[in-house]
């Protein structure tokens, strides 16, 4: 799975830029600003990372079922996990 990190603790801000983030082309480990928010392509993440994070009480788990995307929110960070076969090539 690929991970895109969005550095904000504000759900409304995250929600407003979510689609833009998904449609932004990234190189591996590239950092960009999307509407003033730092966003980084964090590379491949092993499945066990996602499973471990889901068990932590301070982590909010959101699922976008129609696209098989999982979003974790913890502290000042949203992590978007996208299956490799869902990556859009620009």
JONOR-V894647 format. One line per field, one symbol per residue. burial: 1 if it has 9 or more other C-alpha atoms within 8 Angstrom, else 0. Layout:
burial=???
This chain:
burial=111111111000010010001000010011100100111111101000010001000011100100011111110111111110000000
